């Protein structure tokens, strides 16, 4: 690893999307939190700070780790199925979800966790070297390291590597347009479908996420899939599921894939029970009844809930068992071989699938 690719233990990089306030503070304009920061103070995300009256991103070039994963793990079922993806994240988050399943990274206030250092060019080169078709900005929310993610996405595009954001979509419109314009696909967490749930469980608001979803789908070239983690007693009622799935069908259309995944006790919800498989089955049925074509279940063993069907003739097109693809019947153009109906998504020539492997990758070290 060359010296150019390594960064200092806490890389201070100029931050964007902020403005100065009359009282000497600065306001972050990246996300709807609108954090107003005194000198030396960090935002709620912990990684954006006021230093010398300017916004700095403290995690540029630093990661909590790199791994090669299957694309289905993001989860993305309609974006080059079976391909591999180089995944990485940093630290911090701009939401405060009590049920966070990656809390050791997203809630970390310890920058010493960020042991892997790499420039955008180094990440793009690693993806090419390892045969990864895409790079995923994941583990924690890439919105809070948007400058680093955008720089990396541009470097990846120069090398023919796709970019994938795994995010909660909590971002203002102007930076959101720039961020998603360099992403080829996104899986957005729609945490629930009530303002009360977002306020009490995430410390955030619902409407900005809905605005992000609508903009991605209608105004960008970024392929969109949605994930909702179902938590017993909090966001899994029939009424809320009907409202959520009706909104997706009405505002985004029936071809946007929706993933319902199972919660397991974690972070500040250690006493909340895990999601029963039958809850996911119920949610999938409600979504299908609302007219959605592609509804999946996750974090449980459910081959039926992992299979992609033709929206017209119902032929199984992609049969999955966890992250393994057992059968793939799509034509190279992404059409059903029986009736010719195109499957919504991004597809190409089918090759041997990557499978369920997880391969750690080191790009740099102090």
Order of alpha helices (4+ residues) and beta strands (2+ residues): beta-beta-beta-beta-beta-beta-beta-beta-beta-alpha-beta-alpha-beta-alpha-beta-alpha-beta-alpha-beta-alpha-beta-alpha-beta-alpha-beta-beta-beta-beta
